[in-house]
Amino acid sequence: MIGFDKRDSFWLARSLGVCVALGMCILGIGRAAAQDVAAPPPPPWVAPDDAKKVKNPVPATQETLAAAEMLFQDNCVLCHGEKGMGDGPGAKTIKVKPANFTDPKLQATETDGGLFWKMSNGRGPMPAWKDELSDKERWELVNYIRKLGKDAKK
């Protein structure tokens, strides 16, 4: 009868331990490599030229800004934050940082038509609002976004 003696058992246990340790190292290296290879950043989000040229037909009055503030609180604060700085609680859970509406560069380079188009069509984690909010509401929000930029300068 063939049996195992203590030396065979130790050799088997040691070999098995080495295999398990080697396997864990390979898995750990694979995971680290996968985490180091981050997805490339998305390309810049640019509205079409014809959309950029569209002028805001809704005047920024106390009434329209008040209505837009409520819309912003209901729909935008989660990601863009109370003051529009892109620091809402939902911003921590998404890879693409929400726009900071208090950024002077954004305020200077984005046209009203471009903001309206982006808000309407969405991209990635930013939802498309054209089916949820009326044209008037989205234009009011554009005015409110402009107000957030002005308020940040104060």
N, C-alpha and C positions, 0 to 999 in steps of 0.2 A: 504494500500500500504506500502511495506517495502522499506525504504530508508536508506541511510548512513547519519549519523550525523558527526560532525567535529571530534569527538573522534575516530570513526571508520576509518576515512580517515587518521588521524595521526598515528593510530596503523598500518594500512596497509602500509603507506609510510615508517614508521620506520622498519617494518618487512622486507619490500622489500630492504631497504638500508642495513640492517644487512646481508641479504642473498647475495646481490651483493658484499659487503665487504668481507664476508667469502669466496665467490667464487674466488675473486681476490687473496686472501691470499693463497688459495689452489693452484691456477695456478702458482703464484709466487714461492711457495715452490717447486712445481713440476719442474719448469724450472731450479731453482737453483740446485736441486738435479741432474737433467739431465746434467747440465754443470759440476758439481763436479765429476761426474763419467766419467772420461776421458777414451778414448779407450786405452787399454794397448799398450805400445810401440811395434813396430814390432820386431820380433826376429832378431838377428844379421844376416846380409847378408853375407853369406859365399859361395864362389865359390866351386864347386866340386874339390876334390883332383886332378883328372886328368887334369882339366882346369888350376889349379894353377901351374902345372909342365910345361906347354907349354912355350917355350922361344920365345921372340920377334924376328922375322926374319928380321925386318926392322931396319937398322942402324939409329942412331940419328945423322943426318948430318944437316948442315945449311939449305939445301933444304927441307928435310923432316920435320924439325921443323918449318920452315916458312909455309909450306903447312898445317901442323897441327894447327898452330896458327890461320890461317884463318878458318879452320874447327871449332876450339874451339870458335872463335868469332861468327860464324854463328849458331852454334848448342848448345853450352854449357854455354855461358856467362849469359844467362837469369836466370839460377838457380845457377850456380857455381860461378858467378861473374868474373870480369875482371882478377883478379889475382888467381882465383881458390880457394877462401876462403869459398865458400858456401854461399856467401852473395849477390847474384844477386837479381835484383828486383822481379823475380818470386819466390824466396825462401820465401818471406813474405806471399805468398798466399797458400803454401802447408804445411801440418802438419809434414811431415818427412823432416828434415833438409838435404839439399844436402851435399855431401861429401866436406870436406875441404882438397884440394890437397896439401896445404902447411903444413899440420899437420905432424910432424916428425914420429909420431906413425903409421899413415896410410902409409906413405912412406916406413917405415921399415917392416910393417907386410903384406902389399899387394904385391903379386908377379905380374909381368907383365901379366902373363896368367890369374890371377884372375881379374885384372882390365879389360882386354880384354873381358873376359867372362861376367862380369857385364855390361859392355858397350854394348855388343852384345845382351844380353837377357833382360836387364832392370828389374825393379821391382817397383810397386807402381807408384809414379809420374815420376820415371826415365824411359824414353822410351827405348825400344829395338832398337838399331841402326843397327842390322845386315841386315835389308832390305833396309836401307837408305844409309849406308856408306859401302864402300868396305872393305875387310879384311885389305888391305894395309892402308887405311885411318884410320881405328880403331887402328892399330898398331902404326901409326904415332902419333895418339892422346895419346896413352900410353906413348910414348917417351916425348910428350909435357907435360903430367901430371908429369912425373919425373922431367922435367925441372922446372916446377912451384915449386916443392918442393925444388929444389936446389936454385932457385932464392930467395925463402923466407929466406933461411939461411944467405944470404949476408947482 
